[in-house]
Amino acid sequence: MDYDKERGMARNLKITVDYNRCVGNAMCEQYAPNTFGLNDERQSYVKDPAGDPEEMVIEAATNCPVSAIKVEDADTGEVLFVEENF
């Protein structure tokens, strides 16, 4: 969870990895190592959506070379990060 200044409480994140896009570059693991891992197929997966601060998760999504990560507020559905063609 990360702190939501407007609501005065921690924000729950919903993080989605598009396995049709993910090529296992592992950039997300470098930026948010407690949130992302690599599965047996060497594709990223979400091991703990609250593992790293929101800023680190957004940075990981931003740096995904194939735009395979979408980040939303799990409670409100607000999209916090997504590339156009997700």
VEXLUM-565012 format. One record per residue: residue in one letter; chain; y, z, x of N, C-alpha, C in turn. Coordinates in Angstrom, 1 decimal. Example, Ala and Ser with C-alpha at 12.3 -4.5 7.8 and 13.67 -1.06 7.14 Angstrom:
! VEXLUM-565012
('A'; 'A'; (-5.7; 7.8; 13.2); (-4.5; 7.8; 12.3); (-3.3; 7.8; 13.2))
('S'; 'A'; (-2.2; 7.1; 12.8); (-1.1; 7.1; 13.7); (0.0; 7.9; 12.9))
END
This chain:
! VEXLUM-565012
('M'; 'A'; (-1.2; 0.0; 0.8); (0.0; 0.0; 0.0); (1.2; 0.0; 0.9))
('D'; 'A'; (2.3; -0.6; 0.4); (3.5; -0.6; 1.1); (4.6; 0.0; 0.1))
('Y'; 'A'; (5.7; 0.5; 0.7); (6.7; 1.1; -0.1); (7.6; 0.1; -0.8))
('D'; 'A'; (7.8; 0.1; -2.0); (8.6; -0.8; -2.8); (9.9; 0.0; -3.0))
('K'; 'A'; (11.0; -0.5; -2.4); (12.3; 0.2; -2.4); (12.8; 0.3; -3.9))
('E'; 'A'; (12.7; -0.8; -4.6); (13.3; -0.9; -5.9); (12.6; 0.1; -6.9))
('R'; 'A'; (11.3; 0.2; -6.8); (10.5; 1.1; -7.7); (10.3; 2.5; -7.2))
('G'; 'A'; (10.6; 2.6; -5.9); (10.5; 4.0; -5.3); (9.1; 4.4; -5.1))
('M'; 'A'; (8.2; 3.5; -4.9); (6.8; 3.8; -4.7); (6.1; 2.8; -3.9))
('A'; 'A'; (4.9; 3.1; -3.5); (4.1; 2.1; -2.7); (3.7; 0.9; -3.6))
('R'; 'A'; (3.7; -0.2; -3.0); (3.3; -1.4; -3.7); (1.8; -1.8; -3.4))
('N'; 'A'; (1.0; -2.1; -4.4); (-0.4; -2.6; -4.1); (-0.3; -4.1; -4.0))
('L'; 'A'; (-1.0; -4.6; -2.9); (-1.0; -6.0; -2.7); (-2.3; -6.6; -3.1))
('K'; 'A'; (-2.2; -7.8; -3.7); (-3.4; -8.6; -4.0); (-3.3; -9.8; -3.0))
('I'; 'A'; (-4.3; -9.9; -2.1); (-4.3; -11.0; -1.1); (-5.4; -11.9; -1.3))
('T'; 'A'; (-5.2; -13.2; -1.4); (-6.2; -14.2; -1.6); (-6.3; -15.1; -0.5))
('V'; 'A'; (-7.5; -15.4; 0.0); (-7.7; -16.4; 1.1); (-8.5; -17.6; 0.4))
('D'; 'A'; (-7.9; -18.8; 0.6); (-8.5; -20.0; 0.1); (-9.5; -20.5; 1.1))
('Y'; 'A'; (-10.8; -20.3; 0.8); (-11.9; -20.6; 1.7); (-12.1; -22.1; 1.8))
('N'; 'A'; (-11.5; -22.9; 0.9); (-11.5; -24.4; 1.1); (-10.5; -24.8; 2.2))
('R'; 'A'; (-9.6; -24.0; 2.5); (-8.6; -24.3; 3.5); (-8.8; -23.6; 4.8))
('C'; 'A'; (-9.3; -22.4; 4.8); (-9.4; -21.6; 6.0); (-10.3; -22.2; 7.0))
('V'; 'A'; (-9.8; -22.3; 8.2); (-10.6; -22.9; 9.3); (-10.9; -21.9; 10.4))
('G'; 'A'; (-10.7; -20.6; 10.1); (-11.1; -19.5; 11.0); (-10.2; -19.4; 12.3))
('N'; 'A'; (-9.0; -19.8; 12.2); (-8.1; -19.7; 13.4); (-7.8; -18.3; 13.8))
('A'; 'A'; (-7.9; -17.4; 12.8); (-7.8; -15.9; 13.1); (-6.4; -15.5; 13.4))
('M'; 'A'; (-5.4; -16.3; 13.1); (-4.0; -15.9; 13.2); (-3.7; -14.7; 12.4))
('C'; 'A'; (-4.3; -14.6; 11.2); (-4.0; -13.5; 10.3); (-4.5; -12.2; 10.9))
('E'; 'A'; (-5.6; -12.3; 11.6); (-6.2; -11.1; 12.2); (-5.3; -10.6; 13.3))
('Q'; 'A'; (-4.6; -11.5; 14.0); (-3.7; -11.1; 15.1); (-2.4; -10.4; 14.5))
('Y'; 'A'; (-2.0; -10.9; 13.4); (-0.7; -10.3; 12.8); (-1.0; -9.0; 11.9))
('A'; 'A'; (-2.2; -9.0; 11.3); (-2.5; -7.8; 10.4); (-4.0; -7.5; 10.6))
('P'; 'A'; (-4.3; -6.9; 11.7); (-5.7; -6.7; 12.1); (-6.5; -5.7; 11.2))
('N'; 'A'; (-5.8; -4.8; 10.5); (-6.4; -3.9; 9.7); (-6.6; -4.4; 8.2))
('T'; 'A'; (-6.0; -5.5; 8.0); (-6.1; -6.2; 6.6); (-7.1; -7.3; 6.6))
('F'; 'A'; (-7.1; -8.1; 7.7); (-8.0; -9.3; 7.7); (-9.1; -9.1; 8.7))
('G'; 'A'; (-10.2; -9.8; 8.5); (-11.3; -9.9; 9.4); (-11.9; -11.3; 9.3))
('L'; 'A'; (-12.9; -11.6; 10.1); (-13.6; -12.9; 10.0); (-15.0; -12.7; 9.5))
('N'; 'A'; (-15.5; -13.5; 8.6); (-16.8; -13.3; 8.0); (-17.8; -14.1; 8.9))
('D'; 'A'; (-19.0; -14.1; 8.5); (-20.1; -14.8; 9.3); (-19.9; -16.3; 9.5))
('E'; 'A'; (-19.1; -16.9; 8.6); (-18.8; -18.3; 8.7); (-17.5; -18.5; 9.5))
('R'; 'A'; (-17.0; -17.5; 10.1); (-15.7; -17.5; 10.8); (-14.5; -17.9; 10.0))
('Q'; 'A'; (-14.5; -17.4; 8.7); (-13.4; -17.6; 7.9); (-12.8; -16.2; 7.6))
('S'; 'A'; (-11.5; -16.2; 7.4); (-10.8; -14.9; 7.2); (-11.2; -14.4; 5.8))
('Y'; 'A'; (-11.2; -13.1; 5.8); (-11.4; -12.4; 4.5); (-10.6; -11.1; 4.5))
('V'; 'A'; (-10.3; -10.6; 3.3); (-9.5; -9.4; 3.2); (-10.4; -8.2; 3.3))
('K'; 'A'; (-10.3; -7.4; 4.4); (-11.1; -6.2; 4.5); (-10.5; -5.0; 3.9))
('D'; 'A'; (-9.2; -5.0; 3.9); (-8.4; -3.8; 3.3); (-7.0; -4.3; 3.0))
('P'; 'A'; (-6.7; -4.5; 1.7); (-5.3; -5.0; 1.3); (-4.2; -4.0; 1.7))
('A'; 'A'; (-4.6; -2.7; 1.9); (-3.6; -1.7; 2.2); (-3.7; -1.4; 3.7))
('G'; 'A'; (-4.4; -2.2; 4.5); (-4.6; -1.9; 5.9); (-3.4; -1.9; 6.8))
('D'; 'A'; (-2.5; -2.8; 6.5); (-1.3; -2.9; 7.3); (-0.1; -3.0; 6.3))
('P'; 'A'; (1.1; -2.7; 6.9); (2.3; -2.7; 6.1); (2.5; -4.2; 5.5))
('E'; 'A'; (3.2; -4.2; 4.3); (3.4; -5.5; 3.7); (4.1; -6.5; 4.6))
('E'; 'A'; (5.0; -6.1; 5.4); (5.7; -7.0; 6.3); (4.7; -7.7; 7.2))
('M'; 'A'; (3.7; -7.0; 7.7); (2.7; -7.5; 8.6); (1.8; -8.5; 7.9))
('V'; 'A'; (1.5; -8.2; 6.6); (0.6; -9.1; 5.8); (1.4; -10.4; 5.5))
('I'; 'A'; (2.7; -10.3; 5.2); (3.5; -11.5; 4.9); (3.6; -12.3; 6.2))
('E'; 'A'; (3.8; -11.7; 7.3); (3.8; -12.4; 8.6); (2.5; -13.1; 8.9))
('A'; 'A'; (1.4; -12.5; 8.6); (0.1; -13.1; 8.8); (0.0; -14.3; 7.9))
('A'; 'A'; (0.4; -14.2; 6.6); (0.3; -15.3; 5.7); (1.2; -16.5; 6.2))
('T'; 'A'; (2.4; -16.1; 6.6); (3.4; -17.1; 7.1); (2.9; -17.9; 8.3))
('N'; 'A'; (2.1; -17.2; 9.1); (1.6; -17.9; 10.3); (0.3; -18.5; 10.2))
('C'; 'A'; (-0.3; -18.5; 9.0); (-1.6; -19.2; 8.8); (-1.3; -20.7; 9.0))
('P'; 'A'; (-2.0; -21.4; 10.0); (-1.7; -22.8; 10.2); (-2.1; -23.7; 9.1))
('V'; 'A'; (-3.0; -23.3; 8.2); (-3.4; -24.1; 7.1); (-3.0; -23.6; 5.7))
('S'; 'A'; (-2.1; -22.6; 5.7); (-1.6; -22.1; 4.5); (-2.6; -21.6; 3.5))
('A'; 'A'; (-3.6; -20.8; 4.0); (-4.7; -20.4; 3.2); (-4.6; -19.0; 2.5))
('I'; 'A'; (-3.4; -18.4; 2.7); (-3.2; -17.0; 2.2); (-2.1; -16.9; 1.2))
('K'; 'A'; (-2.4; -16.2; 0.1); (-1.5; -16.0; -0.9); (-1.4; -14.4; -1.1))
('V'; 'A'; (-0.1; -13.9; -1.2); (0.1; -12.5; -1.3); (0.9; -12.2; -2.6))
('E'; 'A'; (0.4; -11.3; -3.4); (1.0; -11.0; -4.7); (1.1; -9.4; -4.8))
('D'; 'A'; (2.0; -9.0; -5.7); (2.1; -7.6; -6.1); (0.9; -7.4; -7.1))
('A'; 'A'; (0.0; -6.6; -6.8); (-1.2; -6.5; -7.6); (-0.9; -5.9; -9.0))
('D'; 'A'; (0.2; -5.1; -9.1); (0.6; -4.5; -10.4); (1.4; -5.4; -11.3))
('T'; 'A'; (2.3; -6.2; -10.7); (3.2; -7.0; -11.5); (2.9; -8.4; -11.5))
('G'; 'A'; (2.1; -8.9; -10.6); (1.7; -10.3; -10.5); (2.8; -11.1; -9.7))
('E'; 'A'; (3.9; -10.5; -9.3); (4.9; -11.1; -8.5); (4.3; -11.8; -7.3))
('V'; 'A'; (4.6; -13.0; -7.1); (4.1; -13.7; -5.9); (5.1; -13.4; -4.7))
('L'; 'A'; (4.6; -12.8; -3.7); (5.4; -12.4; -2.5); (5.4; -13.4; -1.5))
('F'; 'A'; (4.3; -14.2; -1.4); (4.2; -15.3; -0.4); (3.1; -16.3; -0.8))
('V'; 'A'; (3.4; -17.5; -0.9); (2.5; -18.6; -1.1); (3.1; -19.9; -0.6))
('E'; 'A'; (2.3; -20.7; 0.1); (2.8; -22.1; 0.4); (2.7; -23.0; -0.8))
('E'; 'A'; (3.4; -24.0; -0.8); (3.5; -24.9; -2.0); (2.2; -25.4; -2.5))
('N'; 'A'; (1.3; -25.8; -1.7); (0.1; -26.4; -2.1); (-1.1; -25.5; -2.1))
('F'; 'A'; (-0.9; -24.2; -2.3); (-2.0; -23.3; -2.3); (-2.9; -23.5; -3.5))
END
